[in-house]
Amino acid sequence: MPIAPPAPDASPTPALGPNRRAARIARRLAAEAGRLGVGVRRGGEGPLIVDCGHRHRGGLEAGLRLAQASLGGLAEVALVPMPEGPLPWGVTVRTAWPVAACLGCQYAGWSFESADGPLLGSGPARTLARPDPVADEFAPREREGEAVLVVEGPVPPPAALAREAAGACGVAPDRLALLHAPTGSLAGAVQVAARALECAMARLRGLGFDPRLVREGAALAGLAAPHPDPVAAMGRSNDAILYGARVHLWTEAPQEEARRLAEALPSCRSPEWGRPFAEAFAAAGGAFASIEPGLFAPALVRVTALGTGRSFESGRTLPVRLRAAAGLG
């Protein structure tokens, strides 16, 4: 599929201030730490560190705020009942800035090393550090005086990580907010479910479609049951997206491009479709880059061509994988 040119009448992106937006979310989260079950640490001139699920219990509300911060405050995130299926609750994301929110901020392309293995970094700090090609291409180019980083991994981030991140962002350590949670916590499960739209936006690039042609996006993904084992938790949360998530994209692309995108995007187009994600991860030696890329996509896709009003949809769910993600099978 060729990359279509940007719409000629597309208006320039205004200053969005994702780090400023996310910093407000982080400060409110810290201010309500007792009610939300999170831990807050700030020493001297150091960063604001909010533990949403490692040594503190965190919870669903902490996860919603974690996801909002990861999206740079550019999207609405909510917990809603699922209309059907074995996962009774889901997470919705909707945004008028899908490129900046999903690819510029939320995309987990920043990897940090720790004694216990790599930790994944996301959030609007990526717009400042630009640590990967996706951030360099799609993150808003704004110089903000503070930075917000979300870290996912089995252990709390070491002190050196905060110093490294602040330096890469070009901010003083006390202007960095670092929010963290393991995938196997309630907050971690919520923030992964909130990645269904980002999953679709990232997949567009591999299909040769310019993500900047997507005007708005919305997604719904089931909330997987937490699991104490990090790989099992990751498998459940990803299965909930690959085998059950719904994504709707509104695009400025020509109608035929919108039709082809809707046909090509769902995860069922992957030759690996049907395989538990944890199994695919193990077979790839724990390397995300070695997993067949078409599997990283939502289950059901609808694409609306704004120029003509036509919508196209395709994909399918896999209930057996959703039952496993719910801890029922």
HELIX and SHEET records of a PDB file:
HELIX    1   1 PRO A   18  ALA A   31  1                                  14    
HELIX    2   2 ALA A   33  LEU A   36  1                                   4    
HELIX    3   3 LEU A   60  SER A   70  1                                  11    
HELIX    4   4 PRO A   98  PRO A   98  1                                   1    
HELIX    5   5 VAL A   99  GLN A  106  3                                   8    
HELIX    6   6 ARG A  126  ALA A  129  1                                   4    
HELIX    7   7 PRO A  133  PHE A  138  1                                   6    
HELIX    8   8 ALA A  159  CYS A  169  1                                  11    
HELIX    9   9 PRO A  173  ARG A  175  5                                   3    
HELIX   10  10 LEU A  186  ALA A  193  1                                   8    
HELIX   11  11 ALA A  196  GLY A  206  1                                  11    
HELIX   12  12 PRO A  211  LEU A  213  5                                   3    
HELIX   13  13 PRO A  230  LEU A  242  1                                  13    
HELIX   14  14 GLN A  255  ALA A  264  1                                  10    
HELIX   15  15 SER A  267  ARG A  269  5                                   3    
HELIX   16  16 PHE A  277  ALA A  283  1                                   7    
HELIX   17  17 PHE A  288  SER A  290  5                                   3    
HELIX   18  18 PRO A  293  LEU A  295  5                                   3    
HELIX   19  19 PRO A  319  ALA A  325  1                                   7    
SHEET    1   A 6 GLY A  39  ARG A  41  0                                        
SHEET    2   A 6 LEU A  48  ASP A  51 -1                                        
SHEET    3   A 6 LEU A 176  ALA A 181  1                                        
SHEET    4   A 6 ALA A 147  GLU A 152  1                                        
SHEET    5   A 6 LEU A 119  SER A 122 -1                                        
SHEET    6   A 6 TRP A 110  PHE A 112 -1                                        
SHEET    1   B 6 GLU A  76  PRO A  81  0                                        
SHEET    2   B 6 TRP A  89  THR A  95 -1                                        
SHEET    3   B 6 VAL A 214  GLY A 222 -1                                        
SHEET    4   B 6 ARG A 246  THR A 251 -1                                        
SHEET    5   B 6 LEU A 300  ALA A 305  1                                        
SHEET    6   B 6 SER A 311  GLY A 315 -1                                        
END                                                                             
